[in-house]
Amino acid sequence: MYQRILVPVDGSPTSLQGLAEAIRLAQTTGGQIRVLHMVDTLSIAMAVGAYAISADVLDQLRADGEQILQDARAQAVAAGVAADTVLDDGVHGHLADRVAEQVRTWPADVVVLGTHGRRGVGRLLLGSDAEQVLRTTRVPVLLVRGQEAP
């Protein structure tokens, strides 16, 4: 039961809550985790203009992603959980596509994902990665709701 746990992280407090839950689940089942980080080049390109992204910016995004993954792996290992990492350059698709691919190729038994739980206009404008992962992934998905700001 749940021996291979995939957990996407972006470094946000909400995604780190998902990571913490994935680690607890792996400790309980004796499983291992794979931590996935996707460099969000599409959002950056849309924000600054497709031609304004320099190689330096992309290199920094990748370096930041590697640090997020190293920190996540260290947290898992410190808790006694085997972990590996995958950095995706984000050029070919959305997070849900990358998660579905990892589920197929690794293969994962469950996905654990932190979610902001946006509703209404916030969800409409920002979309919901968690919802897309739920719709496109063929294994169980455990959504971990982020803590609300005081």
C-alpha positions, 0 to 999 in steps of 0.5 A: 500500500502506497510504497511509491509516493509522488509529491510535487513541490514549488517551495511554497508553505502549502507545498511543503505541508504536502511534503510533510504529509507525504513523509508521514505517509512514507514512514507509516507504510515503509514507502519511498517518495519522489519529489518533483519540481517543475520550473514554471517557465510558462508563467514567467514568459507570460509575465515578462514577455516571451522574448524577455527571458534571458538565459540567466533568469532560466538558470536561476530558476533551475538553480532555485528548483534544485535547492527546493529539491535538495531541501525536500530530499534532506527533510525526507532523509532526516525523517528516515524516508528514502527519497529521490528528486526530479527537476522538470524544465516546464517547457513541455506542458503543465504540472498535471501533465508532468505528474501524470507522466511521472505516475506512469514512468516511475510508477507512483502509487499515490500523489500527495499535493498541497493545495491552496483551496481557492474558490470563486474568482481566485480559482477562476483567474489562477486555475487549480493545479490540484484540480487538474492533477485530480482529473488527469492522474490515474492513481489516488491523489491526497490533497493537503489543504494549506493553512489559512492566514490569520 
